[in-house]
Amino acid sequence: MDDSTRNRLMADVARYYSTKIAEHGVQPRGVDWNGEESQVLRFVQLARIIDRPDGFSINDLGCGYGALYAFLSVRHKTFQYTGCDISEAMISAARRRYGTCGNARFILSSIPPEAADYTVASGVFNVRLHYSGNQWLEYVLHMLDLLDRASCCGFAFNCLTSYSDAEKMRKDLYYADPCMVFDLCKRRYSRNVALLHDYGLYEFTVLVRKSP
Ligand SMILES: C[S@@+](CC[C@H](N)C(=O)[O-])C[C@H]1O[C@@H](n2cnc3c(N)ncnc32)[C@H](O)[C@@H]1O
């Protein structure tokens, strides 16, 4: 996928999510989740990449209005958080909510400004809009390379699963093959990869732990 197609794709995705937060406000539906319970369940899976209690840095790619920052704040005392999102409306909402928190910053970008100990991405691979499965897969692969580069100790992300019930699947969403994604991460990024597909949602989470 060339840069101009990818930029167009990201602009379309940003527009989609900006419309969602304009419609539903700062709550899980505003980032296209069904509710807080599943949003937090996703965070619980992704946060398993964090292997120390405190003193870490984390990039949140596709941070939305910053819900992961709130989740981490009740569990960890000292950490540095960078939220990135391509939707201006999301970044404005996040800054209004958490802009005064000294350990958090929110940046309008698809690329974290610097590598952190960990990078997580929740929900960024789900909505493919009118792009083909092949185009979207190319985009996902590009983004996984980016997650890898942005992370010193490890990264974690989730995808909708191709094991979803056929009658519930939507044409505008991307359902990844968990076995393919696991294999890719093992071969390309690290020997230490976990595939979590046991938490009751139509999706899976991958944890990639990098060698020390
Ligand atoms: C499903 S929402 C989830 C938001 C947040 N992670 C959460 O769980 O509350 C996905 C978010 O990712 C953002 N996003 C999608 N693709 C992105 C990309 N390539 N780079 C940065 N942000 C992206 C969207 O604008 C949207 O805010």
The ligand as an ORCA input file, in Angstrom:
! r2SCAN-3c Opt
* xyz 0 1
  C     -12.395      1.526     18.810
  S     -11.685      3.091     19.210
  C     -10.950      2.648     20.799
  C     -10.417      3.817     21.604
  C      -9.636      3.409     22.846
  N      -8.489      2.585     22.491
  C     -10.528      2.677     23.814
  O     -10.455      1.443     23.864
  O     -11.281      3.346     24.521
  C     -10.287      3.182     18.130
  C      -9.562      4.507     18.163
  O      -8.366      4.360     17.398
  C      -8.169      5.516     16.604
  N      -7.355      5.084     15.468
  C      -7.712      4.272     14.455
  N      -6.676      4.049     13.631
  C      -5.620      4.740     14.147
  C      -4.254      4.915     13.752
  N      -3.761      4.333     12.665
  N      -3.458      5.691     14.517
  C      -3.935      6.303     15.618
  N      -5.223      6.200     16.028
  C      -6.057      5.413     15.315
  C      -9.579      5.990     16.269
  O      -9.621      7.355     15.913
  C     -10.326      5.676     17.573
  O     -10.280      6.761     18.454
*
